[in-house]
Amino acid sequence: MKFFADTADTNDIRDLAATGLLDGVTTNPSLIHKAGRDFLEVVAEICQIVDGPVSAEVVALDYEGMMREAEVVRKIADNIAVKVPLTIDGLKTCKSLTDDGTMVNVTLCFSANQALLAAKAGATFISPFVGRHDDNGFDGMQLIGDIRLIYDNYAFDTEILVASVRHPIHVLEAAKIGADVMTAPPSVIRQLVKHPLTDKGIEGFLADWAKTGQKIG
């Protein structure tokens, strides 16, 4: 499973990239707002930090507007994935960009039927929002399972990018289903490393080491 960081905080991205865990980054207008920086500037910086796909979202709602914005966004760097909403105009934009060799992340997916449409339009990534799905009384992981089954049935190349990840269990369940990618806030990615028995083991080893009176180096 590929790990993307869902953030526009370049300090967090650098820190995670140093671990070797980070395969890409996703951003959205809300994350750009939170970062408080110029959109094009921060996306360009992110593209310099990571070699993998960096999703940058257009905000126009019509095909012509999306294509105009996509022209600006995809010139930032070769690893840009233009992010478009799952609408008819978004799918039209997806097809045009994909046909032109640009990576496309189709976002705000909440049904397997929507995911099927995105794959047929040639999406590089489909982003089903599991956390928001759960919030509204649905089973986000069932959605991932349905999409995985459909994509495998027809050998679609579109990668399932699990988004709106709220906690480590979302990551675990998505990996068990066979999702290609998960994107999560840096805080959730860091939670994956935590386990009380690991902490307890380190504490015990350090206590015993202190009793030896030795030093390394």
Beta strands, then each sheet from edge to edge (+ up, - down):
strand 1: 2-6
strand 2: 24-26
strand 3: 54-57
strand 4: 80-85
strand 5: 103-109
strand 6: 125-128
strand 7: 159-162
strand 8: 181-184
sheet 1: 1+ 2+ 3+ 4+ 5+ 6+ 7+ 8+ 1+
end
